[in-house]
C-alpha cells in the first residue's frame, strides 16, 4: 500500500511541474510602451552579476560591454574598433599626406 502512496506523490509532483512549465511558456501581449520601457531599463542585479562574472572568465567580454555602452551613447563608430589602419590613398582617410 505504501508503494502506491509514494507513486501517487511522485506522479503528483511531476504533474505539477508539467502544469507549471506550461503556464510559464504561454505567450502574453506586450504593448509598445511596455516593450520600450523594458528595453530602456537598467540591467537587473542578476544580469549585472553575470556580466561581471563573464568579464572575469572572458577578457574579450569587457571590450564588448564597453562597445555596447559606447553604441548606446552614440560615440561608437564601426571603423574605430576595426583595429586596421586606413588604406593608403583612401579618400575617406582623415590623414593628410604632404609631398
N, C-alpha and C positions, 0 to 999 in steps of 0.2 A: 504494500500500500504506500509506503514512504517513497518508493521509486516513482510512482505516478505523481505524487505531490511535487517532487523535485523536478520531474519532467515538465509538469504544468508551469512551474515557476520559470524554468529556462525558456519555455515557449512564450510565456507572457513577456519576459524581458526582451526577447528577440522581436516579438510583435510590436512592442512599444518603441523599440529602436527603429523599425521599419516605418512606422507611422510618423515618428518624429522627423526622420530623414525626408519623407515625402512632403511634410509640411514645410520644411526648410527649403526644399527645391522648387517650390511653387513661385513663379514669377509674379511680380507686383508692378503696378503702374507707378511711374515716377513722372512728376510734372517737370517741365523745363526749368522752372525756377528752383525746384528742389535739386535737380541734377547740377545746375550751375553753382548752387550753394555748396554742395558736397565737393564739387571739383575744386573750389577755391579755398576750402577749409585747410587749416594747417594739419600736418600729419598727426596721427594719434600717438600716444606714448608707446604703444606696442610696435608700431611701424618705425618709429624713431629708434627704438632699441634694436630692431632687426637691421636697420641701416647702419647703425654703429657697429654691430657685430660683423656685418658684411664688410665694412671698411677695414676691420682688423684682419679678417681672413683673406680678403682680396684687395690688394692695394689699388688696382685699376678702378674699383668702385668709387673711391674717393674722387678721382678725376671725373667720373661720370656724374656724380652728385653735384660737383662744382659746375659742370657744364649745364646740367639741368637748371640749377639756380640762376646761372647767367642767362640762360634762354628765357626763363620766366621774367627776368628783369629787363630783357631786351638788349643785353650787352653782348650776346654771343653771335659771332659771325662764323659761318661754316668754314671759311678759309683760315680763321685764326687757329683752330685746333688741328689743322691737317698735318702740321709738322714738316711740310715740304716747302722749300723756298720757291718764290715765283720764278717762272721760266725767264731766261734772258730774252729780251725783245718782246715780252708780253705787254700788249698795250694797256692791260689792266693793272700793271705793276705800279706801285707808288714810288719806286726807286727811280730817281732821275739820274741818267748817265751823262757825264760830261766828256767831251773829246778834246 
